Amino acid sequence: MLAFAVTGGMLHFELTATYEIFTAPQMDYRVVICGDGPVRVGRFTLEPDLPLDQLTRADTVIVPAIADLDEPIDAGLVAAVRAAHDEGARIVSLCTGAFVLAEAGLLDGLRATTHWAHTDVLAQRYPLVEVDPDVLYVDNGRVLTSAGKAAAIDLSLHLIRSDHGVATANTAARRLVVPPHRDGGQAQFVLAPVPSDEGHPLTELFGWASTRLGQTLSVEDLARQANMSSRHLNRLFKAVTGTTPLQWLHTQRIRRAQELLEMTDDSVDLIAEASGMGTATTLRRHFHRTVGVPPDTYRRTFRPVGGG
């Protein structure tokens, strides 16, 4: 039995998308929804098949995403998920459902992930969890976690592949019109916006540097433009961006390369020059290390079919 553990305040996308995957005609799963009474999920109300305490009967328990991380996690849900794990169930979280698993102590000492926007919070709240912000999902055997939204589909296909083989997973992927396996990780979907607080002492410098990414820029160049010492500039950058001026420049250059790959037909050589990476070889090396996939793969993923 594959059981969805639901309670109020969950998000509906991951729940409904994965429910449809596992209840498709060719899937050999008995799927139930467990919850205590009618459950409000986004704009919808669910009528569970079984109460939460019946999760202990399941072979696999799926915990969908919770919407508000500032609200206390439902203690009954946490206890039911922990009890199911104790009975030998495989426990799977989708997106911020990882916080439920962490609250239950199921991620202590394990590698785990969640949506990239919440990985820092997960790590801060649960220091015993090894949070990996760069992957689409993590499989620890009996405990699995996925990143945000579409990564729930990636993990679902991974479960099907593990349970029923590659052919069945490929069939499910074709039905969904998605790839059976996606390369790379969450880094390719993380934006690196320029801070835009008006009146901040670095606001003008951010704009100035962003229009000169194709040029060679040093910390001294940035400090001179900002009319301050290099040491003071480093302190301000650390306070505002959490990183150094050169690392900030590197991130902005990668982001510029992403934009050009998405929006133009320029060659990788031209994009390397325009983004300040110099050569295609340098761009490919840093892009793959930072984003998780090569520039050509990124372009195929994000470039609209037929060009601009």
Residue pairs with C-beta under 8 A, 6 or more apart in sequence:
1 30
1 31
1 32
1 57
1 58
1 59
1 60
2 22
2 29
2 30
2 31
2 32
2 58
2 59
2 60
2 61
2 62
3 31
3 32
3 33
3 34
3 50
3 54
3 55
3 57
3 58
3 60
3 61
3 62
3 84
4 15
4 18
4 19
4 31
4 32
4 33
4 34
4 61
4 62
4 64
5 34
5 35
5 52
5 55
5 61
5 62
5 63
5 64
5 77
5 80
5 81
5 84
5 100
6 15
6 33
6 34
6 35
6 39
6 41
6 46
6 48
6 64
7 35
7 36
7 39
7 52
7 74
7 76
7 77
8 39
8 40
8 41
8 74
9 40
9 66
9 67
9 68
9 71
9 74
10 39
10 41
10 42
10 64
10 65
10 66
10 67
11 41
11 42
11 64
11 65
11 66
11 67
11 95
11 96
12 41
12 42
12 43
12 44
13 65
13 149
13 152
14 64
14 65
14 94
14 95
14 97
14 149
14 152
15 41
15 64
15 65
15 94
17 152
17 153
17 156
18 62
18 64
18 94
18 152
18 153
18 156
19 31
19 33
21 27
21 153
21 156
21 157
21 160
21 172
21 176
22 29
22 31
22 156
22 160
23 29
23 31
24 172
24 175
26 168
26 171
26 172
26 175
27 160
27 164
27 168
27 172
28 164
32 48
32 49
32 50
32 54
32 58
33 46
33 48
33 49
33 50
34 48
34 49
34 50
34 51
34 52
34 54
34 55
34 58
34 80
35 46
35 48
35 51
35 52
36 48
36 51
36 52
36 76
37 48
38 45
38 46
38 47
38 48
39 45
39 46
39 48
40 46
41 64
42 67
50 57
52 76
52 77
52 80
53 80
53 83
55 61
55 80
55 81
55 83
55 84
55 89
56 80
56 83
56 84
56 87
56 89
58 84
58 89
59 89
59 90
60 89
60 90
60 91
60 92
60 159
61 81
61 84
61 85
61 89
61 90
61 91
61 92
62 92
62 93
62 94
62 97
63 77
63 81
63 91
63 92
63 93
63 94
63 97
63 100
63 101
64 94
64 95
64 97
65 94
65 95
65 96
65 97
65 115
65 148
65 152
66 73
66 96
66 97
66 99
66 100
67 96
69 96
69 99
69 118
69 121
73 99
73 100
73 103
77 100
78 100
78 103
78 104
79 104
81 91
81 100
81 101
81 104
81 106
82 104
82 105
82 106
84 91
85 91
85 104
85 106
85 142
85 143
88 142
89 142
90 142
90 143
90 144
91 101
91 106
91 142
91 143
91 144
92 143
92 144
92 145
92 146
92 155
92 159
93 100
93 101
93 114
93 144
93 145
93 146
94 146
94 152
94 155
95 114
95 115
95 146
95 147
95 148
95 149
95 151
95 152
96 114
96 115
96 118
97 114
97 145
98 107
98 112
98 113
98 114
98 122
98 145
99 114
99 118
99 122
99 125
101 107
101 112
101 143
101 145
102 112
102 122
102 125
102 126
102 129
103 126
106 143
107 126
107 128
107 129
107 143
107 145
108 126
108 128
108 129
109 128
109 129
109 130
110 129
110 130
110 138
110 140
110 143
111 130
111 131
111 132
111 138
111 140
112 122
112 129
112 130
112 131
112 132
112 138
112 140
112 143
112 145
113 119
113 131
113 132
113 133
113 135
113 136
113 137
113 138
113 145
113 146
113 147
113 186
114 122
114 131
114 145
114 146
114 147
114 148
115 147
115 148
115 149
115 186
116 133
116 147
116 148
116 186
116 187
116 189
116 190
117 148
119 131
119 132
119 133
120 133
122 129
122 131
123 129
123 131
132 138
133 186
133 187
134 185
134 186
134 187
134 292
135 147
135 185
135 186
136 146
136 147
136 151
136 154
136 155
136 182
136 184
136 185
136 186
137 144
137 145
137 146
137 147
137 151
137 154
137 155
137 158
138 144
138 145
138 146
139 158
139 162
144 155
144 158
144 159
146 152
146 154
146 155
147 185
147 186
148 186
151 186
153 176
153 178
154 181
154 182
156 172
157 169
157 172
157 173
157 178
157 180
157 181
158 169
158 181
160 168
160 169
160 172
161 168
161 169
161 180
166 180
169 180
170 180
173 179
173 180
183 292
183 293
183 297
184 291
184 292
184 293
184 297
184 298
185 292
186 292
187 290
187 291
187 292
188 291
188 292
188 293
188 298
188 301
191 255
192 251
192 252
192 254
192 255
194 206
194 207
194 210
194 252
195 202
195 203
195 206
195 240
195 241
196 203
196 206
197 203
200 240
201 226
201 228
201 236
202 226
202 236
202 237
202 240
204 226
205 222
205 225
205 226
208 225
209 217
209 222
209 225
209 249
209 252
210 252
213 249
213 252
213 253
213 256
213 274
213 275
213 276
214 273
214 274
214 275
214 276
215 276
216 276
217 249
217 276
219 230
219 233
219 234
219 245
219 246
220 230
222 233
222 245
222 249
223 229
223 230
223 232
223 233
226 233
228 236
233 245
234 244
234 245
237 243
237 244
237 245
237 248
238 244
241 248
243 251
249 276
250 286
250 290
251 290
253 275
253 276
253 277
254 275
254 286
254 287
254 290
254 291
256 274
256 275
256 276
257 271
257 272
257 275
257 277
257 283
257 287
257 295
258 291
258 298
258 302
260 266
260 271
260 274
260 275
261 271
261 295
261 298
261 299
261 302
261 303
262 299
262 302
262 303
263 308
264 271
264 308
265 307
265 308
266 274
267 280
268 280
268 283
268 284
268 295
268 296
269 279
269 280
271 277
271 283
271 295
272 278
272 279
272 280
272 282
272 283
275 283
277 283
277 286
277 287
283 295
284 294
284 295
287 294
287 295
287 298
288 294
288 295
291 298
293 301
